């Protein structure tokens, strides 16, 4: 699932919950969440926010095997 598809799904859930709310406050909160997710989707579509693909991100860093073999920060003791 792409980032935009996942955000669209979350936005639709927020809108569905807003429709099911019994209080105006709860409805407005859900509509606010949906509006902000919509804003983020628009920024992604117009290139204001850059999300590197997994393939590009992996090519710049360690391979999966190197990441598994490297000690994690939680392994260090002081």
N, C-alpha and C positions, 0 to 999 in steps of 0.2 A: 504494500500500500504506500502510495506516495505521501509526502508531508501534507500537501494540499488536500488530498483525499481524506487523510486522517483528521485534519482540522475541520474540514467540511462536515465530517461525521459528528465531531464534537459540537459544532455549531448547530446542527440539526437536532441533536439531543437536547441542547440548551433551549432551543425554540419549542420543542415538544413539551419540555418540563414547564416552560413559561405558560403554555396554553393550559396545563393541568393545575396550575397554582390556584389556591383559594384566596390568597391575600394579594393585595396590590404590591406590597413591598417585595414579596417573594417573586412575583411576576416581573417586576422591574429589575430585580437582581439577575434573573435568568436572561432577560432581554439584554441587559448590559453585558453579560458574559458573551452572548451570541454576537453582539455588535463589535466587541473587541476582537473576537476570533475572526470575524469578517474583515476587520481592518488589517489584521495580520495576514490573512489570505491575500488581500489586495496588494499589500506590500511585497509579498513573495512573488506574486504574478508580475508585478511591475519592476522587479529587480532591486527594490530598496533593501531587502534582506537576502543575503546569499547563504544558501545551505549547500555545502559541498556534498557531492554524492559519496556513498560509502566507498566506491571503488577508488575515487580520487583521494579520499582521506586515507585509505589504507596504503596507497602507493607512496604517500609522503612519510609515513611512519613505519612502525615495526609491523612485521607480518603477524598473523594470529599466533603462530608457533612461538615467535620471539616474545610476544606479549605474555603468553602463558608461562614461559620460562623465566621471565624477568621477575625479580622480587617486587612484591607490592609494598606500598608505603606502610601498610599495617604490619609487615614483617619486621620493621625496624624497631628496636627497643632502645630506650635511653637510660 
